[in-house]
Amino acid sequence: MQFIETRGNDGKKPSTITFSEAILNPSASFGGLYVPESIPELNETFLASHLASHYKVLALDFLQKFGIDIETKVLNKALDRYDDFDDPSNPVPLSKIEEECFVAELYHGPTRAFKDMALQPFGYILSKLAQQRGEQYLIMAATSGDTGPATLETFKNQDGVKVACLYPEGGTSDVQRLQMVTEDANNLKVIGVKGNFDDTQNTLKDLLASEDFKAQLAQRDIKLSAANSVNFGRIIFQIIYHIHAYLELLRKDEIRMGEKIYLVVPSGNFGNALGAYYAKKAGLPIEKILISSNVNNILTDWIKTGTYDLTTRELIQTQSPAMDILKSSNIERIMFDKFGAARTKELMESLATTGKSQLTDIELASLQEDFDASFADDDTCASVIGEYAQKGYIMDPHTATCMGAYATLRAKPLKTVVYSTAEWTKFSPAVAAALGKKIEDDIEALKWVSKEANLVVPSMIESLFDKPIKHTVVVEKESIQTQMLDFL
Ligand SMILES: *Cc1c(COP(=O)(O)O)cnc(C)c1O
């Protein structure tokens, strides 16, 4: 399988590359992204042959059908990362919460958010490739919460890769900050930045654009890669759990082979939803993918009207911070798949220069064949959390954005999978408030919710509060380069 570019080729970069090239150097011509030339078919024979499979067996078979240039030995080792999940034989358990509604819990990995599903195996593969080539890579991430901990966790003590993670001081939950600053490994650096998430992201952008910094990296023979979902190495692992969810419904006798289902995906950068789209395109019987957002509902507008307009918006901080995103990177891959490279380039350039892009009626109709969308504000999410807690199910604020989509967007009475992207333990003050108790302190909120709802706090969250702090650096924007060079 070769990979091609969403905005076409600039005549300087190669026009097709392998999977390993695409994950080591994820930026394509004209600022575009890499996408696979085609998607392998997922027919009923494939699904039937995996009814009794362990998650890792399904995953390996799927990855091999994709024909990526990674040795089986390395893929197996990468998939062994799922052995650290709560239940290695089923890393994504499915809970029934309504007659037709099932929650697929994507958060049973080491950092308790769905980022582990892809970052865990991806991290192994990327560092293995770096080692095989005798190269050194630097991965830099600006995080508002979940990406940082999951990126540090997957690369800790891996040769060939160094990771630097920037977070806004005071802009993450206590649990998220502790997950980062207590990480203890020589190849990891965590830096607090004075300012909000925007400032942090701008600091990173400026640093990556600095000629001086680039020269310093070159001098040290260090290459840059990326671990966010612009990297296709993450997306490929995000197709598999949608297949798994379908198989789980079959195993539980909730559907017959071939019966269509809805998926509800709480979205930000659209990586999770893109994985669902590829699964649908490959033949998984999905009626529609329902996208949920918080009040930063630019995706709702895009899918309902074809308009993507940044000029009328400012980012609003919500209780579901991982979805506080306005520039959703992976919709570019949907545009490419539906409208081709020339049109994708045009739409993305329009967005960059005017802050807006507009689909035609025909394009919009095509988008709506696969997607519908809705959003929920924080108050609505709090009532949803309260309502389901009464029925015995605790969900986090990101998952809670999905329930309005479930209630209103299903045109047919089909079984539905809602994706839960974070464990409640990462957002315990918001969950406590939804259950009627205002508690600001994370540890107090964790204790209270755990008692109130009779839930266990997993050891990796509980132990965070006793671990020594390893990263104490908090800097002004200006000192970031000095800090980085010290680290490198
Ligand atoms: C990253 C994240 C999302 C958004 O997922 P995308 O793939 O970027 O759309 C939603 N919820 C949580 C908890 C996340 O960490």
The ligand as an ORCA input file, in Angstrom:
! r2SCAN-3c Opt
* xyz 0 1
  C      -8.851     13.599     21.693
  C     -10.170     13.439     22.355
  C     -11.391     13.633     21.659
  C     -11.433     14.076     20.209
  O     -11.038     13.060     19.334
  P     -10.648     13.414     17.819
  O     -10.174     12.128     17.264
  O      -9.582     14.463     17.881
  O     -11.883     13.902     17.158
  C     -12.581     13.438     22.335
  N     -12.588     13.113     23.645
  C     -11.450     12.928     24.354
  C     -11.542     12.612     25.798
  C     -10.205     13.076     23.742
  O      -9.077     12.911     24.461
*
